[in-house]
Amino acid sequence: MTDDQDGVTFERLGLRPELLGALGALGYEEPTPIQQEAIPPLVEGRDLLGQAATGTGKTAAFALPVLERLTAHRREKAPVALVLLPTRELAVQVSEAFHRYGKDLGARVLPVYGGAPIVRQLRSLESGVDVVVATPGRALDLLNRGSLDLGDVATVVLDEADEMLDMGFAEDLEAILDETPETRQTVLFSATMPRRLDSLARRHLRDPVRITIAKEQAAAGEAPRVRQTAYVVPRAAKPAALGRVLDIEAPTAAIVFCRTREEVDSLTETLNGRGYRAEALHGGMSQEQRDRVMGRLRGGTADLLVATDVAARGLDIEQLTHVVNYDVPSAPESYVHRIGRVGRAGREGVAITLAEPREHRMLKTIERVAGAPISVQTVPTVADLRARRLDLTRASLRETLLDGDLDGFRVVVESLADEFDLVEVALAAVKLAHEAGGAVEDDEEIPQVSFRPDSGKAPRAGNGGRDAGARPRRSAGGPAARLFVGLGREAGIRPGDLVGAITGETGLTGRDIGAIEIHQRFALVEVPAPAADEVIRALKATMIKGRKATVRRDKGPA
Ligand code: AMP
């Protein structure tokens, strides 16, 4: 981040030392495009209308300016910033981000959402907070109880505003905004800009700076000849999934892009543990260290480079066959730039992206900008992997046979042939060769998840103020499947926990989820029938309220 490289740095954006320290510790090397564009006007106090999807770094784009303007170790009770967003998952995620960035400023951040005990939230408000991160339903509830004082709010952020409108929060948003000072700064982020959102923006934003992060006119047609594949993987399964994909692809030389230095270091270690010769490359290394790493890759003593964008800038590696995006890049331009490193001079290149279920929109945008289809596939199974490894063994045996010069081994085969059948002798030799290939046995189960088949957004009428914790209504027709989840009231399960777990682990959003019934020992939840298997797999693989649950289709009467 404090680098010799050209380009915009967090320092140049003028952020205070406490924030620079936190960002450095997190391993952020440079601001993402949306951060470069949004942070300066937001620090100045301008209103902002930003079109950006998850994965662009938009959270830091609005959180850093709020923290930049915050009085360090402030003592007043009432919050100076209010972030409104559609789901509990997002509330937790965004408040954690504020917390991480604002640690050295003593920022007091409170997530507020339905489905969590209100008493604790009341107590925290009572003892004083700087930033409230809330779902609209619960925020309004607290306002109505007189427990949330918005009189000092200097900044309101509406995050994933289109989702909030889709979930029927329009009136709640109006009511909440009415309780904040007119002089406030208003920031609105949304992945799409439907007309209803435009009118909300017109009413509540003053002369906003407009930022669109997916510039569709860029780069189309420049796309190199590259086979592009994306695998949808839950975050926790990414290291295993990457290992398996690499085993199948068997790249000659690959570069794996990560977002942060920490990720580069830990992934390098994981890959080395898996038998790859991986080298880390990031902005925290000296020029000499980098040169050494590049030398090893060029000389063939390393086959994988794990790098951040900053560190890989300007690198041109002749023999590179694969580019891997360990995360969906924060901007389509960065994707196009990364994969431009392969597929040169008529050779085929391969670009692989590991995407989390919730990143489907960003991937769609990238596909448009890159101007070439990205084929979405599920991670190879253990059986695929075995078949592929046997293939490789067969290929190397074939090569050895064609090469000839085997006479020196004849005596071994002939002496064994007295005792064993020739085919058996061959089988044993194949086994030895196969195992000598150094394959690590891999039988870890990687959950098979996919994006929601239809990620387009159907327009939908508001349904009054419902929180992610209240019982959601089913939207757009379509057959529903009822699932049995073996945790209920006794385990402290509330509807919001199920909505959170499902939306967090699959491509579904809150509005796809139907009726939820919580019983003493179990819960029933309706999901769209085509997504039922995906939801079952995802819920089985995750913890709900810290516990594993039995999940299956409900067989009881509807
Ligand atoms: P968001 O789009 O806000 O959900 O952010 C996506 C991910 O990018 C999060 O995991 C952030 O921690 C990470 N991130 C945000 N900004 C940066 C940055 N400048 N450098 C590296 N990672 C970042």
Boltz pocket constraint, residues with backbone or C-beta under 6 A from the ligand:
constraints:
  - pocket:
      binder: B
      contacts: [[A, 27], [A, 28], [A, 29], [A, 30], [A, 31], [A, 32], [A, 35], [A, 53], [A, 54], [A, 55], [A, 56], [A, 57], [A, 58], [A, 59], [A, 60], [A, 259], [A, 260]]
      max_distance: 6.0
